[in-house]
Amino acid sequence: MLIDAHSHWLPDEIISNAHFFHKGWGNIEAQLKNMDACGIAAAVLSYPTSDAHLKLGSGSAVAKIYNDNVSEILKRYPKRFIGAAVLPEDNSTDMREELTRAVEELGFKAVSLASSCNGVYLDDLKFLPVYKYAAENKIPVFVHPQIVNPIGFERVKDPLLTPVVEYVFDTTISAGKLLMSDTLRQNPQVKFVFAYFGGALCYLKQRFDATYQMLRSINFVKDLQGLPSDYFKNIYVDTSGDSTKANFLLALDLMGPQHILWGSDWPAKSEVSAGIQAIKDLDISQQDQDNILGGNLSRIFAL
């Protein structure tokens, strides 16, 4: 069963109050048509992060608008879409309340978090109740790059470099801070799903391990009770519409086929079939291909 781990839909109220996004991001019928054409049985709907909160007043307002509207799609197409609820990362009290409401009242089965919010990353203590709830209720946490002032934006503001480089490294730093705060070690039951192959994590595997061992030998870095790669291999990454063979090989080397999820990044990337074909062209077993294309995600959600 082909399942899309990374797709987006936005209600009009978010689109009209945010930069960049257009009406195509709110066309669920176009997505269903594309899913049918590509043989996609179901898709996760997660929040792409936006600057709509600046006009709407708060992350809490955005979360309510988004989650209420996506819940209607989940009711209309219960077998086609899986909801990842957005949480107001700028308000810890509202964040916990919205998580409970989204899962227990609106039917969401996952959480969608930005890699950072106002410079605060996912290792912050305010997220621990979220992770505790996620572990207890088997709610995966999908992490999308922050697009509003990601790391490096204060020094370089460029319409190409920001999405290509800064989004990727905001994701990388986010995962790295979860490592260094011991959040990954202390919360092994939380299924973190990082977009875009986890940023640069797969590329940096050897550097993480070698540098950690060197610094640990002179007691310059704390004892992680394992190599960085020991923890990174336990997270999940999605492919976000990529079809580059080298990226798949790096992810296979670090995470293995059980922790890679195919994702289209619809509608940001409309050529969905190329990403599917890239997995079919990999020199791995049919079972591993099937797992990446949907089996792994099916197990995460117990579908």
C-alpha positions as CSV (number, residue, x, y, z in Angstrom):
1,M,0.0,0.0,0.0
2,L,1.5,3.3,-1.1
3,I,1.2,6.0,1.6
4,D,2.5,9.5,1.4
5,A,4.3,10.7,4.6
6,H,4.6,14.3,3.5
7,S,1.8,16.3,2.0
8,H,0.2,19.6,2.7
9,W,-3.2,21.3,2.6
10,L,-4.1,24.8,3.9
11,P,-7.4,26.4,4.6
12,D,-8.2,29.7,2.8
13,E,-7.9,31.7,6.1
14,I,-4.2,30.6,6.4
15,I,-3.4,31.1,2.7
16,S,-4.9,34.6,2.6
17,N,-2.9,35.6,5.7
18,A,0.5,34.2,4.7
19,H,3.1,35.0,2.1
20,F,4.2,32.5,-0.6
21,F,1.2,30.1,-0.5
22,H,-1.4,30.2,-3.2
23,K,-4.9,28.7,-3.7
24,G,-3.4,25.5,-5.0
25,W,-2.4,24.7,-1.5
26,G,-6.1,24.5,-0.6
27,N,-7.3,22.2,-3.4
28,I,-7.9,18.9,-1.8
29,E,-9.8,17.6,-4.8
30,A,-6.6,18.1,-7.0
31,Q,-4.6,16.2,-4.4
32,L,-7.1,13.3,-4.4
33,K,-7.0,13.2,-8.2
34,N,-3.2,13.1,-8.2
35,M,-3.2,10.4,-5.5
36,D,-5.6,8.3,-7.6
37,A,-3.4,8.7,-10.7
38,C,-0.3,7.6,-8.8
39,G,-1.9,4.8,-6.8
40,I,-1.5,6.5,-3.5
41,A,-3.9,5.0,-0.9
42,A,-3.5,7.6,1.8
43,A,-1.5,10.7,2.7
44,V,-0.5,12.4,5.9
45,L,-1.5,16.1,5.9
46,S,1.0,18.2,7.9
47,Y,1.5,21.9,8.4
48,P,4.2,23.4,6.1
49,T,4.8,26.2,8.6
50,S,3.9,29.8,7.5
51,D,4.0,33.3,8.7
52,A,0.2,33.5,9.0
53,H,0.5,33.8,12.8
54,L,1.9,37.3,12.3
55,K,-1.4,38.6,10.9
56,L,-3.7,36.3,12.8
57,G,-2.2,37.3,16.1
58,S,-0.8,34.0,17.5
59,G,0.2,30.5,16.9
60,S,-2.8,29.4,18.9
61,A,-5.1,31.1,16.4
62,V,-3.4,29.4,13.5
63,A,-3.6,26.0,15.2
64,K,-7.3,26.3,15.8
65,I,-8.1,27.4,12.3
66,Y,-5.8,24.7,10.7
67,N,-6.9,21.8,12.9
68,D,-10.6,22.6,12.7
69,N,-10.5,22.8,8.9
70,V,-8.3,19.7,8.5
71,S,-10.6,17.7,10.8
72,E,-13.4,18.3,8.3
73,I,-11.3,16.7,5.6
74,L,-10.6,13.8,7.9
75,K,-14.3,13.3,8.4
76,R,-15.0,13.6,4.6
77,Y,-12.2,11.2,3.6
78,P,-11.4,9.0,6.6
79,K,-9.6,6.4,4.6
80,R,-7.6,8.8,2.4
81,F,-6.0,11.2,4.9
82,I,-4.2,11.1,8.2
83,G,-4.1,14.3,10.1
84,A,-1.0,15.7,11.8
85,A,-2.2,18.5,14.1
86,V,-0.2,21.8,14.3
87,L,0.5,23.0,17.8
88,P,1.1,26.6,19.0
89,E,4.8,26.3,19.7
90,D,4.9,29.8,21.1
91,N,2.5,29.0,24.0
92,S,3.2,25.9,26.1
93,T,-0.2,25.9,27.9
94,D,-2.2,26.2,24.7
95,M,0.1,23.6,23.1
96,R,-0.8,20.9,25.5
97,E,-4.5,21.8,25.4
98,E,-4.5,21.8,21.6
99,L,-2.8,18.5,21.4
100,T,-5.4,16.8,23.6
101,R,-8.3,18.5,21.7
102,A,-6.8,17.6,18.3
103,V,-6.3,13.9,19.1
104,E,-9.2,13.2,21.4
105,E,-11.9,15.4,19.8
106,L,-10.9,16.0,16.2
107,G,-9.4,12.6,15.2
108,F,-5.8,13.5,14.5
109,K,-3.3,10.7,14.7
110,A,0.0,12.7,14.5
111,V,1.6,16.0,15.5
112,S,3.2,18.5,13.2
113,L,5.9,20.7,14.7
114,A,8.3,23.2,13.1
115,S,12.0,22.5,13.6
116,S,12.1,25.7,15.6
117,C,10.0,28.7,16.6
118,N,11.5,32.1,17.4
119,G,14.9,30.5,17.8
120,V,13.6,27.9,20.3
121,Y,14.2,24.3,19.2
122,L,12.5,21.1,20.0
123,D,14.8,20.2,22.9
124,D,13.2,22.9,25.0
125,L,11.6,21.6,28.2
126,K,8.2,22.9,27.2
127,F,7.9,20.1,24.7
128,L,8.4,17.3,27.2
129,P,4.7,17.0,28.0
130,V,4.1,16.7,24.2
131,Y,6.6,13.9,23.9
132,K,5.2,12.2,27.0
133,Y,1.6,12.3,25.5
134,A,3.0,11.2,22.1
135,A,4.7,8.2,23.6
136,E,1.7,7.1,25.7
137,N,-0.7,7.5,22.8
138,K,1.6,6.3,20.0
139,I,1.4,9.7,18.3
140,P,4.3,10.2,15.8
141,V,5.8,13.7,15.7
142,F,6.4,15.0,12.2
143,V,9.1,17.8,12.0
144,H,8.9,20.3,9.2
145,P,11.6,23.0,8.5
146,Q,10.9,26.4,10.0
147,I,10.5,28.8,7.1
148,V,10.2,32.0,9.2
149,N,13.7,33.2,10.3
150,P,15.4,29.8,10.2
151,I,19.0,29.5,11.4
152,G,21.3,31.8,9.5
153,F,18.5,34.1,8.4
154,E,19.9,36.9,10.5
155,R,23.0,36.9,8.5
156,V,21.9,35.8,5.0
157,K,18.5,36.7,3.5
158,D,18.3,35.3,0.1
159,P,15.3,33.9,-1.8
160,L,17.3,30.8,-3.0
161,L,19.8,30.3,-0.2
162,T,17.2,30.4,2.6
163,P,15.0,27.5,1.4
164,V,17.9,25.5,0.0
165,V,20.4,25.9,2.8
166,E,18.8,27.5,5.9
167,Y,15.7,25.3,6.0
168,V,17.9,22.2,5.7
169,F,20.2,23.3,8.6
170,D,17.3,24.4,10.8
171,T,16.1,20.8,10.6
172,T,19.7,19.5,11.2
173,I,20.2,21.7,14.3
174,S,16.8,20.7,15.6
175,A,17.7,17.0,15.5
176,G,21.2,17.7,16.8
177,K,19.8,19.6,19.9
178,L,17.4,16.7,20.6
179,L,20.5,14.5,20.6
180,M,22.6,16.8,22.9
181,S,19.8,17.4,25.3
182,D,19.4,13.6,25.7
183,T,15.8,13.9,24.5
184,L,16.3,11.2,21.9
185,R,17.8,8.8,24.5
186,Q,15.3,9.5,27.2
187,N,12.3,9.3,24.9
188,P,12.9,6.2,22.7
189,Q,9.2,5.5,22.3
190,V,8.6,8.8,20.5
191,K,8.6,8.4,16.7
192,F,10.2,11.5,15.3
193,V,9.8,11.9,11.6
194,F,12.1,14.5,10.1
195,A,11.4,15.9,6.6
196,Y,13.9,16.1,3.8
197,F,16.0,13.2,5.0
198,G,16.6,14.9,8.3
199,G,18.4,17.8,6.8
200,A,22.1,17.1,6.6
201,L,22.1,14.4,9.3
202,C,22.8,11.5,6.9
203,Y,25.7,13.3,5.2
204,L,27.2,14.2,8.6
205,K,27.0,10.7,10.1
206,Q,30.8,10.1,10.0
207,R,31.7,13.6,11.2
208,F,29.2,13.4,14.1
209,D,30.7,10.1,15.3
210,A,34.4,10.8,14.7
211,T,34.2,14.3,16.2
212,Y,32.3,13.1,19.2
213,Q,34.8,10.3,19.9
214,M,37.7,12.8,19.6
215,L,36.1,15.3,21.9
216,R,35.0,12.7,24.3
217,S,38.6,11.4,24.6
218,I,39.6,14.7,26.1
219,N,36.4,15.1,28.2
220,F,35.4,18.1,26.1
221,V,31.8,16.9,25.4
222,K,29.4,15.1,27.7
223,D,29.0,11.3,27.6
224,L,26.0,10.5,25.4
225,Q,26.2,6.9,26.4
226,G,26.5,6.0,22.7
227,L,27.5,7.4,19.4
228,P,25.4,10.1,17.8
229,S,24.6,7.7,14.9
230,D,23.2,5.2,17.5
231,Y,20.4,7.7,18.2
232,F,19.9,9.2,14.8
233,K,19.4,5.7,13.3
234,N,16.3,5.4,15.5
235,I,14.5,8.5,14.1
236,Y,12.5,8.4,10.9
237,V,13.1,10.6,7.8
238,D,10.9,11.2,4.9
239,T,12.0,11.7,1.3
240,S,10.0,14.9,0.6
241,G,9.7,14.4,-3.1
242,D,13.5,13.9,-3.7
243,S,14.7,11.5,-6.3
244,T,18.4,11.9,-5.8
245,K,20.0,8.4,-5.5
246,A,22.9,9.6,-3.3
247,N,20.4,10.9,-0.7
248,F,18.7,7.6,-0.5
249,L,22.0,5.7,-0.1
250,L,23.1,8.0,2.7
251,A,19.8,7.5,4.5
252,L,19.9,3.8,4.0
253,D,23.4,3.7,5.5
254,L,22.4,5.7,8.6
255,M,18.7,4.7,9.3
256,G,18.2,1.6,7.2
257,P,15.1,0.8,5.1
258,Q,12.9,0.4,8.2
259,H,13.1,4.1,9.1
260,I,12.7,5.8,5.7
261,L,9.3,7.0,4.6
262,W,8.4,8.0,1.1
263,G,6.9,11.5,0.9
264,S,5.8,13.7,-2.0
265,D,5.9,17.2,-0.5
266,W,2.7,17.9,-2.4
267,P,1.8,20.5,-3.6
268,A,5.2,22.1,-3.3
269,K,6.5,19.4,-5.6
270,S,3.9,18.3,-8.2
271,E,5.9,15.7,-10.0
272,V,5.1,12.9,-7.6
273,S,5.9,9.8,-9.7
274,A,9.6,10.6,-10.0
275,G,10.1,10.2,-6.2
276,I,8.3,6.8,-6.3
277,Q,10.3,5.6,-9.2
278,A,13.5,6.6,-7.5
279,I,12.8,4.1,-4.7
280,K,11.9,1.3,-7.2
281,D,15.2,1.9,-8.9
282,L,17.2,1.3,-5.7
283,D,19.2,-1.9,-5.4
284,I,17.3,-3.1,-2.4
285,S,14.9,-5.9,-1.8
286,Q,11.2,-5.7,-2.9
287,Q,10.2,-5.8,0.8
288,D,12.5,-2.9,1.6
289,Q,11.0,-0.9,-1.3
290,D,7.5,-1.7,-0.1
291,N,8.3,-0.7,3.4
292,I,9.7,2.7,2.3
293,L,6.7,3.3,0.0
294,G,4.1,2.7,2.8
295,G,4.8,-0.3,5.0
296,N,6.8,1.6,7.5
297,L,4.2,4.3,7.8
298,S,1.5,1.7,8.0
299,R,3.2,0.2,11.0
300,I,3.7,3.5,12.7
301,F,0.0,4.2,12.5
302,A,-1.1,0.6,13.0
303,L,-3.2,0.8,9.8
